[in-house]
Amino acid sequence: MEWKLESFTKRKLNIHPISNFFSEIPSLSKLMIVSVLFVCVTLPTVADGWESSIWKEKTYTNRRISSADPTNGNDDFIKIPKKETVTIAEIKGRGVIKHIWMTLASKDPMARKNAVIRMIWDNHPHASVVVPLGEFFGQGWGEEYIFNSLPLVAAPKKGKSMNSYFPMPFESGAKIQIENESEEDISNFYFYIDYEEWKSPLESPLRFHAEWNRSITKPNTSNQRENEWSLLGEMEKTKFKKENYFTVLETEGKGQFIGLNLYVDSPTPLWYGEGDDLIFIDGNQTTATLKGTGTEDVFNTAWSPKEVFMHPYFGYPRVSDSIGWLGRTHLYRFWVESPIRFEKNFLFLLEHGHANSLTLDLISVAYWYQSLNPKPMKVLPKKEFRVNQPEINFRHIHKWRDSFRSEKGNGEIWGNE
């Protein structure tokens, strides 16, 4: 389980030595070895999965807190007034939340972005989750769209049904709150919180955490030009400065990183994803413990993709429908099978273009488990500082072309001079 302490060490190899091994083996032998490797790799995964435990007798008690009408009528929702915070669940004792389902109705089209979900474990003075509601569940920019991963799902109709399957353990209580920062009421808020009530103590001190980060990046090239793919001349080499990178997560303590949602809004049609991922574990912040080769690579895709694809662990549930990669793209990646362990601290950085050369609006939600920290989490900015950037479309591109033609004397210009 993600919240139980693991004892392995994670490593990354950029070149797999087994490729050299296979090149020396006849084809039939290769097939036999691949078959053996497949069995060796997949059998432990199956043995550790739900198939091996679902038929075993359980000792917990199933519980649910929901918005069901207490009068047995059909008003199975609560109202969350504007500018107010409502505690929707307060659980005493120990257990594990296994599933959360939520949906809402409001006159505010940005209600999902303007509402905040907050989670507190074991009566701790600081919340472990403080994230805009939609972006927590994998719905960027206040939008509604289908999203299908193992731990998070936005289901029909049109992604209006928001689900979490992250296990969320607690030893001495759990509290979940919804804060409505909108100027409008959430007139209908529906929810289930399904949890297991445990009698025996938990096996791990790790608790579920989630954090929202945003940065509207600037080019950090020497001439401030947004050069990519050598379109504006020779590419610069990356010079590492922590402050030049987008920070997905920085935390102290002992824990295990599970994954992230990344919401990219690009003001240029140029490919946004040449930036590498850098993960620093337990104190070293000069040389990455795990270093990647490109943004799409860490999300397990390749060659600058622009198509909707959803796997249980990674994918692109929303891509730009504009020219090139202009506009909004949502990526996700979960290390469910092998969480990234840290004993003291953890830092996940992402380049915004090669050598941090691009202007991008980047929003991330990081998910991880760790021991409860005596320090409060990063303060979530108020909704006024979480608004979307203005959308750029074909009208703006035509105005850019008109300015270009004017600069060139309004001649017969095709646009590729």
Contacts in CASP RR format, 6 or more apart in sequence:
PFRMAT RR
TARGET T0000
AUTHOR 0000-0000-0000
METHOD contacts of the structure
MODEL  1
MEWKLESFTKRKLNIHPISNFFSEIPSLSKLMIVSVLFVCVTLPTVADGW
ESSIWKEKTYTNRRISSADPTNGNDDFIKIPKKETVTIAEIKGRGVIKHI
WMTLASKDPMARKNAVIRMIWDNHPHASVVVPLGEFFGQGWGEEYIFNSL
PLVAAPKKGKSMNSYFPMPFESGAKIQIENESEEDISNFYFYIDYEEWKS
PLESPLRFHAEWNRSITKPNTSNQRENEWSLLGEMEKTKFKKENYFTVLE
TEGKGQFIGLNLYVDSPTPLWYGEGDDLIFIDGNQTTATLKGTGTEDVFN
TAWSPKEVFMHPYFGYPRVSDSIGWLGRTHLYRFWVESPIRFEKNFLFLL
EHGHANSLTLDLISVAYWYQSLNPKPMKVLPKKEFRVNQPEINFRHIHKW
RDSFRSEKGNGEIWGNE
1 167 0 8 1.000
2 166 0 8 1.000
2 167 0 8 1.000
2 256 0 8 1.000
2 258 0 8 1.000
2 336 0 8 1.000
2 339 0 8 1.000
2 369 0 8 1.000
3 167 0 8 1.000
3 168 0 8 1.000
3 169 0 8 1.000
3 204 0 8 1.000
3 206 0 8 1.000
3 207 0 8 1.000
3 208 0 8 1.000
3 256 0 8 1.000
3 369 0 8 1.000
4 203 0 8 1.000
4 204 0 8 1.000
4 206 0 8 1.000
5 204 0 8 1.000
5 205 0 8 1.000
5 206 0 8 1.000
5 254 0 8 1.000
5 255 0 8 1.000
5 256 0 8 1.000
6 256 0 8 1.000
6 339 0 8 1.000
6 341 0 8 1.000
8 338 0 8 1.000
8 341 0 8 1.000
9 341 0 8 1.000
10 281 0 8 1.000
10 289 0 8 1.000
10 290 0 8 1.000
10 338 0 8 1.000
10 340 0 8 1.000
10 341 0 8 1.000
11 290 0 8 1.000
12 290 0 8 1.000
12 291 0 8 1.000
12 292 0 8 1.000
14 291 0 8 1.000
14 292 0 8 1.000
14 293 0 8 1.000
22 30 0 8 1.000
22 33 0 8 1.000
25 33 0 8 1.000
45 337 0 8 1.000
46 52 0 8 1.000
59 198 0 8 1.000
59 199 0 8 1.000
59 200 0 8 1.000
60 95 0 8 1.000
60 96 0 8 1.000
60 196 0 8 1.000
60 197 0 8 1.000
60 198 0 8 1.000
60 199 0 8 1.000
61 196 0 8 1.000
61 197 0 8 1.000
62 194 0 8 1.000
62 195 0 8 1.000
62 196 0 8 1.000
62 197 0 8 1.000
63 91 0 8 1.000
63 194 0 8 1.000
63 195 0 8 1.000
63 196 0 8 1.000
63 197 0 8 1.000
64 192 0 8 1.000
64 193 0 8 1.000
64 194 0 8 1.000
64 195 0 8 1.000
65 88 0 8 1.000
65 89 0 8 1.000
65 91 0 8 1.000
65 192 0 8 1.000
65 193 0 8 1.000
65 195 0 8 1.000
66 76 0 8 1.000
66 191 0 8 1.000
66 192 0 8 1.000
66 193 0 8 1.000
67 76 0 8 1.000
67 77 0 8 1.000
67 78 0 8 1.000
67 88 0 8 1.000
67 189 0 8 1.000
67 190 0 8 1.000
67 191 0 8 1.000
67 192 0 8 1.000
68 76 0 8 1.000
69 75 0 8 1.000
69 76 0 8 1.000
76 190 0 8 1.000
77 188 0 8 1.000
77 189 0 8 1.000
77 190 0 8 1.000
78 86 0 8 1.000
78 88 0 8 1.000
78 189 0 8 1.000
79 185 0 8 1.000
79 186 0 8 1.000
79 187 0 8 1.000
79 188 0 8 1.000
79 189 0 8 1.000
80 86 0 8 1.000
80 115 0 8 1.000
80 178 0 8 1.000
80 180 0 8 1.000
80 185 0 8 1.000
80 186 0 8 1.000
80 189 0 8 1.000
81 180 0 8 1.000
81 185 0 8 1.000
82 180 0 8 1.000
82 182 0 8 1.000
82 183 0 8 1.000
82 184 0 8 1.000
82 185 0 8 1.000
83 180 0 8 1.000
83 181 0 8 1.000
83 182 0 8 1.000
84 179 0 8 1.000
84 180 0 8 1.000
85 118 0 8 1.000
85 177 0 8 1.000
85 178 0 8 1.000
85 179 0 8 1.000
85 180 0 8 1.000
86 177 0 8 1.000
86 178 0 8 1.000
86 180 0 8 1.000
86 189 0 8 1.000
87 175 0 8 1.000
87 176 0 8 1.000
87 177 0 8 1.000
88 176 0 8 1.000
88 177 0 8 1.000
88 178 0 8 1.000
88 189 0 8 1.000
88 191 0 8 1.000
88 193 0 8 1.000
89 174 0 8 1.000
89 175 0 8 1.000
89 176 0 8 1.000
89 193 0 8 1.000
90 173 0 8 1.000
90 174 0 8 1.000
90 175 0 8 1.000
91 170 0 8 1.000
91 173 0 8 1.000
91 174 0 8 1.000
91 175 0 8 1.000
91 195 0 8 1.000
92 172 0 8 1.000
92 173 0 8 1.000
93 170 0 8 1.000
93 171 0 8 1.000
93 172 0 8 1.000
93 173 0 8 1.000
93 197 0 8 1.000
94 169 0 8 1.000
94 170 0 8 1.000
94 171 0 8 1.000
94 172 0 8 1.000
94 173 0 8 1.000
94 197 0 8 1.000
94 198 0 8 1.000
94 201 0 8 1.000
94 202 0 8 1.000
95 169 0 8 1.000
95 170 0 8 1.000
95 171 0 8 1.000
95 174 0 8 1.000
95 195 0 8 1.000
95 196 0 8 1.000
95 197 0 8 1.000
95 198 0 8 1.000
95 202 0 8 1.000
96 167 0 8 1.000
96 168 0 8 1.000
96 169 0 8 1.000
96 170 0 8 1.000
96 195 0 8 1.000
96 196 0 8 1.000
96 198 0 8 1.000
96 202 0 8 1.000
97 167 0 8 1.000
97 168 0 8 1.000
97 169 0 8 1.000
97 170 0 8 1.000
97 174 0 8 1.000
97 193 0 8 1.000
97 194 0 8 1.000
97 195 0 8 1.000
98 165 0 8 1.000
98 167 0 8 1.000
98 168 0 8 1.000
98 194 0 8 1.000
98 195 0 8 1.000
98 196 0 8 1.000
99 163 0 8 1.000
99 164 0 8 1.000
99 165 0 8 1.000
99 192 0 8 1.000
99 193 0 8 1.000
99 194 0 8 1.000
100 163 0 8 1.000
100 164 0 8 1.000
100 176 0 8 1.000
100 191 0 8 1.000
100 192 0 8 1.000
100 193 0 8 1.000
100 194 0 8 1.000
101 161 0 8 1.000
101 162 0 8 1.000
101 163 0 8 1.000
101 190 0 8 1.000
101 191 0 8 1.000
101 192 0 8 1.000
102 133 0 8 1.000
102 137 0 8 1.000
102 162 0 8 1.000
102 163 0 8 1.000
102 189 0 8 1.000
102 190 0 8 1.000
102 191 0 8 1.000
102 192 0 8 1.000
103 160 0 8 1.000
103 161 0 8 1.000
103 162 0 8 1.000
103 189 0 8 1.000
103 190 0 8 1.000
103 191 0 8 1.000
104 111 0 8 1.000
104 112 0 8 1.000
104 115 0 8 1.000
104 133 0 8 1.000
104 186 0 8 1.000
104 188 0 8 1.000
104 189 0 8 1.000
104 190 0 8 1.000
105 186 0 8 1.000
105 187 0 8 1.000
105 188 0 8 1.000
106 182 0 8 1.000
106 184 0 8 1.000
106 185 0 8 1.000
106 186 0 8 1.000
106 187 0 8 1.000
106 188 0 8 1.000
107 184 0 8 1.000
107 185 0 8 1.000
107 187 0 8 1.000
108 114 0 8 1.000
108 182 0 8 1.000
108 183 0 8 1.000
108 184 0 8 1.000
108 186 0 8 1.000
109 142 0 8 1.000
110 142 0 8 1.000
110 182 0 8 1.000
110 387 0 8 1.000
111 142 0 8 1.000
111 180 0 8 1.000
111 182 0 8 1.000
111 184 0 8 1.000
111 186 0 8 1.000
112 132 0 8 1.000
112 133 0 8 1.000
112 134 0 8 1.000
112 135 0 8 1.000
112 139 0 8 1.000
112 140 0 8 1.000
112 142 0 8 1.000
112 143 0 8 1.000
112 144 0 8 1.000
113 132 0 8 1.000
113 133 0 8 1.000
113 134 0 8 1.000
113 135 0 8 1.000
113 140 0 8 1.000
113 141 0 8 1.000
113 142 0 8 1.000
113 383 0 8 1.000
113 386 0 8 1.000
113 388 0 8 1.000
114 132 0 8 1.000
114 180 0 8 1.000
114 181 0 8 1.000
114 182 0 8 1.000
114 383 0 8 1.000
114 386 0 8 1.000
115 132 0 8 1.000
115 133 0 8 1.000
115 134 0 8 1.000
115 178 0 8 1.000
115 179 0 8 1.000
115 180 0 8 1.000
115 181 0 8 1.000
115 182 0 8 1.000
115 186 0 8 1.000
116 130 0 8 1.000
116 131 0 8 1.000
116 132 0 8 1.000
116 133 0 8 1.000
116 178 0 8 1.000
116 179 0 8 1.000
116 181 0 8 1.000
116 380 0 8 1.000
117 129 0 8 1.000
117 130 0 8 1.000
117 131 0 8 1.000
117 132 0 8 1.000
117 133 0 8 1.000
117 136 0 8 1.000
117 176 0 8 1.000
117 177 0 8 1.000
117 178 0 8 1.000
118 127 0 8 1.000
118 129 0 8 1.000
118 130 0 8 1.000
118 176 0 8 1.000
118 177 0 8 1.000
118 178 0 8 1.000
118 179 0 8 1.000
119 127 0 8 1.000
119 128 0 8 1.000
119 129 0 8 1.000
119 168 0 8 1.000
119 174 0 8 1.000
119 175 0 8 1.000
119 176 0 8 1.000
119 177 0 8 1.000
119 208 0 8 1.000
119 210 0 8 1.000
120 126 0 8 1.000
120 127 0 8 1.000
120 128 0 8 1.000
120 174 0 8 1.000
120 175 0 8 1.000
120 176 0 8 1.000
120 177 0 8 1.000
121 128 0 8 1.000
121 168 0 8 1.000
121 169 0 8 1.000
121 170 0 8 1.000
121 171 0 8 1.000
121 173 0 8 1.000
121 174 0 8 1.000
121 207 0 8 1.000
121 208 0 8 1.000
121 372 0 8 1.000
122 170 0 8 1.000
122 171 0 8 1.000
122 172 0 8 1.000
122 173 0 8 1.000
122 174 0 8 1.000
122 207 0 8 1.000
122 372 0 8 1.000
123 172 0 8 1.000
123 173 0 8 1.000
124 372 0 8 1.000
125 376 0 8 1.000
126 372 0 8 1.000
126 373 0 8 1.000
126 375 0 8 1.000
126 376 0 8 1.000
126 377 0 8 1.000
127 377 0 8 1.000
128 207 0 8 1.000
128 208 0 8 1.000
128 209 0 8 1.000
128 210 0 8 1.000
128 372 0 8 1.000
128 377 0 8 1.000
129 136 0 8 1.000
129 208 0 8 1.000
129 209 0 8 1.000
129 210 0 8 1.000
129 211 0 8 1.000
130 211 0 8 1.000
130 212 0 8 1.000
130 377 0 8 1.000
130 380 0 8 1.000
131 210 0 8 1.000
131 211 0 8 1.000
131 212 0 8 1.000
131 365 0 8 1.000
131 380 0 8 1.000
132 212 0 8 1.000
132 380 0 8 1.000
132 386 0 8 1.000
133 162 0 8 1.000
133 178 0 8 1.000
134 140 0 8 1.000
134 142 0 8 1.000
134 162 0 8 1.000
135 142 0 8 1.000
135 212 0 8 1.000
135 261 0 8 1.000
135 263 0 8 1.000
135 363 0 8 1.000
135 365 0 8 1.000
136 164 0 8 1.000
136 210 0 8 1.000
136 212 0 8 1.000
136 365 0 8 1.000
137 147 0 8 1.000
137 152 0 8 1.000
137 154 0 8 1.000
137 162 0 8 1.000
137 163 0 8 1.000
137 164 0 8 1.000
138 147 0 8 1.000
138 152 0 8 1.000
138 154 0 8 1.000
138 162 0 8 1.000
138 261 0 8 1.000
138 317 0 8 1.000
138 330 0 8 1.000
138 332 0 8 1.000
138 365 0 8 1.000
139 145 0 8 1.000
139 147 0 8 1.000
139 154 0 8 1.000
139 159 0 8 1.000
139 162 0 8 1.000
140 261 0 8 1.000
140 263 0 8 1.000
140 318 0 8 1.000
140 328 0 8 1.000
140 330 0 8 1.000
140 363 0 8 1.000
141 263 0 8 1.000
141 265 0 8 1.000
141 328 0 8 1.000
141 388 0 8 1.000
142 388 0 8 1.000
143 318 0 8 1.000
144 154 0 8 1.000
144 158 0 8 1.000
144 159 0 8 1.000
144 160 0 8 1.000
145 154 0 8 1.000
145 158 0 8 1.000
145 159 0 8 1.000
145 317 0 8 1.000
145 318 0 8 1.000
146 154 0 8 1.000
146 155 0 8 1.000
146 156 0 8 1.000
146 158 0 8 1.000
146 159 0 8 1.000
146 310 0 8 1.000
146 317 0 8 1.000
147 153 0 8 1.000
147 154 0 8 1.000
147 159 0 8 1.000
147 310 0 8 1.000
147 317 0 8 1.000
147 318 0 8 1.000
147 330 0 8 1.000
147 332 0 8 1.000
148 154 0 8 1.000
148 155 0 8 1.000
148 310 0 8 1.000
148 317 0 8 1.000
149 310 0 8 1.000
149 311 0 8 1.000
149 312 0 8 1.000
149 313 0 8 1.000
149 314 0 8 1.000
149 315 0 8 1.000
149 332 0 8 1.000
149 334 0 8 1.000
150 165 0 8 1.000
150 312 0 8 1.000
150 313 0 8 1.000
150 334 0 8 1.000
150 336 0 8 1.000
151 164 0 8 1.000
151 165 0 8 1.000
151 166 0 8 1.000
151 258 0 8 1.000
151 334 0 8 1.000
151 336 0 8 1.000
151 367 0 8 1.000
152 163 0 8 1.000
152 164 0 8 1.000
152 165 0 8 1.000
152 166 0 8 1.000
152 261 0 8 1.000
152 332 0 8 1.000
153 161 0 8 1.000
153 162 0 8 1.000
153 163 0 8 1.000
153 165 0 8 1.000
154 160 0 8 1.000
154 161 0 8 1.000
154 162 0 8 1.000
154 163 0 8 1.000
154 317 0 8 1.000
155 161 0 8 1.000
155 163 0 8 1.000
166 208 0 8 1.000
166 258 0 8 1.000
166 367 0 8 1.000
167 208 0 8 1.000
168 174 0 8 1.000
168 207 0 8 1.000
168 208 0 8 1.000
169 202 0 8 1.000
169 204 0 8 1.000
169 206 0 8 1.000
169 207 0 8 1.000
169 208 0 8 1.000
170 202 0 8 1.000
170 207 0 8 1.000
171 201 0 8 1.000
171 202 0 8 1.000
174 195 0 8 1.000
176 193 0 8 1.000
178 186 0 8 1.000
178 189 0 8 1.000
180 186 0 8 1.000
181 382 0 8 1.000
181 383 0 8 1.000
182 383 0 8 1.000
205 371 0 8 1.000
205 372 0 8 1.000
206 254 0 8 1.000
206 255 0 8 1.000
206 256 0 8 1.000
206 369 0 8 1.000
206 370 0 8 1.000
206 371 0 8 1.000
207 369 0 8 1.000
207 370 0 8 1.000
207 371 0 8 1.000
207 372 0 8 1.000
208 367 0 8 1.000
208 369 0 8 1.000
209 251 0 8 1.000
209 367 0 8 1.000
209 368 0 8 1.000
209 369 0 8 1.000
209 370 0 8 1.000
209 377 0 8 1.000
210 365 0 8 1.000
210 366 0 8 1.000
210 367 0 8 1.000
210 368 0 8 1.000
211 249 0 8 1.000
211 251 0 8 1.000
211 365 0 8 1.000
211 366 0 8 1.000
211 377 0 8 1.000
211 378 0 8 1.000
212 363 0 8 1.000
212 364 0 8 1.000
212 365 0 8 1.000
212 380 0 8 1.000
213 246 0 8 1.000
213 247 0 8 1.000
213 248 0 8 1.000
213 249 0 8 1.000
213 363 0 8 1.000
213 364 0 8 1.000
213 365 0 8 1.000
213 366 0 8 1.000
213 378 0 8 1.000
214 361 0 8 1.000
214 362 0 8 1.000
214 363 0 8 1.000
214 364 0 8 1.000
214 381 0 8 1.000
214 386 0 8 1.000
215 246 0 8 1.000
215 247 0 8 1.000
215 352 0 8 1.000
215 362 0 8 1.000
216 359 0 8 1.000
216 360 0 8 1.000
216 361 0 8 1.000
216 362 0 8 1.000
216 389 0 8 1.000
217 246 0 8 1.000
217 352 0 8 1.000
217 356 0 8 1.000
217 358 0 8 1.000
217 359 0 8 1.000
217 360 0 8 1.000
217 361 0 8 1.000
217 362 0 8 1.000
218 224 0 8 1.000
218 359 0 8 1.000
219 225 0 8 1.000
219 226 0 8 1.000
219 356 0 8 1.000
219 357 0 8 1.000
219 358 0 8 1.000
219 359 0 8 1.000
220 241 0 8 1.000
220 244 0 8 1.000
220 355 0 8 1.000
220 356 0 8 1.000
220 357 0 8 1.000
221 227 0 8 1.000
221 236 0 8 1.000
221 355 0 8 1.000
221 356 0 8 1.000
221 357 0 8 1.000
222 236 0 8 1.000
225 232 0 8 1.000
225 357 0 8 1.000
226 232 0 8 1.000
226 268 0 8 1.000
226 270 0 8 1.000
226 357 0 8 1.000
226 358 0 8 1.000
226 359 0 8 1.000
227 233 0 8 1.000
227 235 0 8 1.000
227 236 0 8 1.000
227 357 0 8 1.000
228 235 0 8 1.000
228 270 0 8 1.000
228 271 0 8 1.000
228 274 0 8 1.000
228 353 0 8 1.000
228 354 0 8 1.000
228 357 0 8 1.000
228 358 0 8 1.000
229 270 0 8 1.000
229 271 0 8 1.000
229 274 0 8 1.000
231 270 0 8 1.000
235 354 0 8 1.000
235 355 0 8 1.000
236 355 0 8 1.000
236 357 0 8 1.000
237 355 0 8 1.000
238 276 0 8 1.000
238 351 0 8 1.000
238 354 0 8 1.000
238 355 0 8 1.000
238 356 0 8 1.000
239 355 0 8 1.000
240 286 0 8 1.000
242 285 0 8 1.000
242 349 0 8 1.000
244 356 0 8 1.000
245 278 0 8 1.000
245 349 0 8 1.000
245 350 0 8 1.000
245 351 0 8 1.000
245 352 0 8 1.000
245 356 0 8 1.000
246 349 0 8 1.000
246 350 0 8 1.000
246 351 0 8 1.000
246 352 0 8 1.000
246 362 0 8 1.000
246 364 0 8 1.000
247 347 0 8 1.000
247 348 0 8 1.000
247 349 0 8 1.000
248 260 0 8 1.000
248 262 0 8 1.000
248 348 0 8 1.000
248 349 0 8 1.000
248 350 0 8 1.000
248 364 0 8 1.000
248 366 0 8 1.000
249 257 0 8 1.000
249 260 0 8 1.000
249 346 0 8 1.000
249 347 0 8 1.000
249 348 0 8 1.000
249 364 0 8 1.000
249 366 0 8 1.000
249 368 0 8 1.000
250 345 0 8 1.000
250 346 0 8 1.000
250 347 0 8 1.000
250 348 0 8 1.000
251 345 0 8 1.000
251 346 0 8 1.000
251 368 0 8 1.000
251 370 0 8 1.000
251 373 0 8 1.000
252 344 0 8 1.000
252 345 0 8 1.000
252 373 0 8 1.000
252 375 0 8 1.000
253 342 0 8 1.000
253 343 0 8 1.000
253 344 0 8 1.000
253 345 0 8 1.000
253 346 0 8 1.000
253 370 0 8 1.000
253 371 0 8 1.000
253 373 0 8 1.000
254 342 0 8 1.000
254 343 0 8 1.000
254 344 0 8 1.000
254 370 0 8 1.000
254 371 0 8 1.000
255 341 0 8 1.000
255 342 0 8 1.000
255 343 0 8 1.000
255 346 0 8 1.000
255 368 0 8 1.000
255 369 0 8 1.000
255 370 0 8 1.000
255 371 0 8 1.000
256 339 0 8 1.000
256 340 0 8 1.000
256 341 0 8 1.000
256 342 0 8 1.000
256 368 0 8 1.000
256 369 0 8 1.000
256 370 0 8 1.000
257 279 0 8 1.000
257 335 0 8 1.000
257 339 0 8 1.000
257 340 0 8 1.000
257 342 0 8 1.000
257 346 0 8 1.000
257 348 0 8 1.000
257 366 0 8 1.000
257 367 0 8 1.000
257 368 0 8 1.000
258 334 0 8 1.000
258 335 0 8 1.000
258 336 0 8 1.000
258 339 0 8 1.000
258 367 0 8 1.000
258 368 0 8 1.000
258 369 0 8 1.000
259 332 0 8 1.000
259 333 0 8 1.000
259 334 0 8 1.000
259 335 0 8 1.000
259 366 0 8 1.000
259 367 0 8 1.000
259 368 0 8 1.000
260 332 0 8 1.000
260 333 0 8 1.000
260 348 0 8 1.000
260 364 0 8 1.000
260 365 0 8 1.000
260 366 0 8 1.000
260 367 0 8 1.000
261 330 0 8 1.000
261 331 0 8 1.000
261 332 0 8 1.000
261 364 0 8 1.000
261 365 0 8 1.000
262 299 0 8 1.000
262 330 0 8 1.000
262 331 0 8 1.000
262 332 0 8 1.000
262 333 0 8 1.000
262 350 0 8 1.000
262 362 0 8 1.000
262 363 0 8 1.000
262 364 0 8 1.000
263 328 0 8 1.000
263 329 0 8 1.000
263 330 0 8 1.000
263 362 0 8 1.000
263 363 0 8 1.000
263 364 0 8 1.000
264 272 0 8 1.000
264 327 0 8 1.000
264 328 0 8 1.000
264 329 0 8 1.000
264 330 0 8 1.000
264 331 0 8 1.000
264 360 0 8 1.000
264 361 0 8 1.000
264 362 0 8 1.000
265 327 0 8 1.000
265 328 0 8 1.000
265 360 0 8 1.000
265 361 0 8 1.000
265 362 0 8 1.000
265 363 0 8 1.000
265 388 0 8 1.000
265 389 0 8 1.000
266 272 0 8 1.000
266 320 0 8 1.000
266 325 0 8 1.000
266 326 0 8 1.000
266 327 0 8 1.000
266 329 0 8 1.000
266 358 0 8 1.000
266 360 0 8 1.000
266 361 0 8 1.000
267 326 0 8 1.000
267 327 0 8 1.000
267 359 0 8 1.000
267 360 0 8 1.000
267 361 0 8 1.000
267 389 0 8 1.000
267 392 0 8 1.000
268 325 0 8 1.000
268 326 0 8 1.000
268 358 0 8 1.000
268 359 0 8 1.000
269 322 0 8 1.000
269 323 0 8 1.000
269 324 0 8 1.000
269 325 0 8 1.000
269 326 0 8 1.000
269 397 0 8 1.000
270 324 0 8 1.000
270 325 0 8 1.000
270 358 0 8 1.000
271 304 0 8 1.000
271 324 0 8 1.000
271 325 0 8 1.000
272 295 0 8 1.000
272 325 0 8 1.000
272 329 0 8 1.000
272 352 0 8 1.000
272 353 0 8 1.000
272 358 0 8 1.000
272 360 0 8 1.000
273 294 0 8 1.000
273 295 0 8 1.000
273 296 0 8 1.000
273 304 0 8 1.000
273 353 0 8 1.000
274 294 0 8 1.000
274 295 0 8 1.000
274 351 0 8 1.000
274 353 0 8 1.000
274 354 0 8 1.000
275 294 0 8 1.000
275 295 0 8 1.000
275 350 0 8 1.000
275 351 0 8 1.000
275 352 0 8 1.000
275 353 0 8 1.000
275 354 0 8 1.000
275 356 0 8 1.000
276 291 0 8 1.000
276 292 0 8 1.000
276 293 0 8 1.000
276 294 0 8 1.000
276 295 0 8 1.000
276 350 0 8 1.000
276 351 0 8 1.000
277 290 0 8 1.000
277 291 0 8 1.000
277 292 0 8 1.000
277 294 0 8 1.000
277 295 0 8 1.000
277 297 0 8 1.000
277 298 0 8 1.000
277 348 0 8 1.000
277 349 0 8 1.000
277 350 0 8 1.000
277 351 0 8 1.000
278 288 0 8 1.000
278 290 0 8 1.000
278 291 0 8 1.000
278 292 0 8 1.000
278 348 0 8 1.000
278 349 0 8 1.000
278 350 0 8 1.000
278 351 0 8 1.000
279 288 0 8 1.000
279 289 0 8 1.000
279 290 0 8 1.000
279 291 0 8 1.000
279 340 0 8 1.000
279 346 0 8 1.000
279 347 0 8 1.000
279 348 0 8 1.000
279 349 0 8 1.000
280 288 0 8 1.000
280 289 0 8 1.000
280 346 0 8 1.000
280 347 0 8 1.000
280 348 0 8 1.000
280 349 0 8 1.000
281 289 0 8 1.000
281 290 0 8 1.000
281 340 0 8 1.000
281 341 0 8 1.000
281 342 0 8 1.000
281 345 0 8 1.000
281 346 0 8 1.000
281 347 0 8 1.000
282 289 0 8 1.000
282 342 0 8 1.000
282 343 0 8 1.000
282 344 0 8 1.000
282 345 0 8 1.000
282 346 0 8 1.000
283 344 0 8 1.000
283 345 0 8 1.000
285 347 0 8 1.000
288 349 0 8 1.000
290 340 0 8 1.000
292 298 0 8 1.000
294 351 0 8 1.000
295 331 0 8 1.000
295 350 0 8 1.000
295 351 0 8 1.000
295 353 0 8 1.000
296 302 0 8 1.000
296 303 0 8 1.000
296 304 0 8 1.000
296 305 0 8 1.000
296 331 0 8 1.000
298 333 0 8 1.000
298 350 0 8 1.000
299 314 0 8 1.000
299 315 0 8 1.000
299 316 0 8 1.000
299 331 0 8 1.000
299 332 0 8 1.000
299 333 0 8 1.000
300 311 0 8 1.000
300 313 0 8 1.000
300 314 0 8 1.000
300 315 0 8 1.000
300 333 0 8 1.000
301 309 0 8 1.000
301 314 0 8 1.000
301 315 0 8 1.000
301 316 0 8 1.000
304 325 0 8 1.000
305 316 0 8 1.000
305 319 0 8 1.000
306 319 0 8 1.000
306 320 0 8 1.000
306 324 0 8 1.000
306 325 0 8 1.000
306 329 0 8 1.000
307 316 0 8 1.000
307 319 0 8 1.000
308 316 0 8 1.000
308 317 0 8 1.000
308 318 0 8 1.000
308 319 0 8 1.000
309 315 0 8 1.000
309 316 0 8 1.000
310 316 0 8 1.000
310 317 0 8 1.000
312 334 0 8 1.000
312 336 0 8 1.000
313 333 0 8 1.000
313 334 0 8 1.000
313 335 0 8 1.000
313 336 0 8 1.000
313 337 0 8 1.000
314 331 0 8 1.000
314 332 0 8 1.000
314 333 0 8 1.000
314 334 0 8 1.000
315 331 0 8 1.000
315 332 0 8 1.000
315 333 0 8 1.000
316 329 0 8 1.000
316 330 0 8 1.000
316 331 0 8 1.000
317 330 0 8 1.000
317 332 0 8 1.000
318 328 0 8 1.000
318 329 0 8 1.000
318 330 0 8 1.000
319 329 0 8 1.000
319 330 0 8 1.000
320 326 0 8 1.000
320 327 0 8 1.000
320 328 0 8 1.000
320 329 0 8 1.000
322 392 0 8 1.000
322 393 0 8 1.000
322 394 0 8 1.000
323 394 0 8 1.000
323 397 0 8 1.000
326 392 0 8 1.000
327 391 0 8 1.000
327 392 0 8 1.000
334 367 0 8 1.000
339 368 0 8 1.000
339 369 0 8 1.000
340 346 0 8 1.000
346 368 0 8 1.000
348 366 0 8 1.000
350 362 0 8 1.000
350 364 0 8 1.000
352 358 0 8 1.000
352 359 0 8 1.000
352 360 0 8 1.000
352 362 0 8 1.000
353 360 0 8 1.000
361 388 0 8 1.000
361 389 0 8 1.000
401 415 0 8 1.000
404 413 0 8 1.000
404 415 0 8 1.000
405 411 0 8 1.000
405 413 0 8 1.000
408 417 0 8 1.000
END
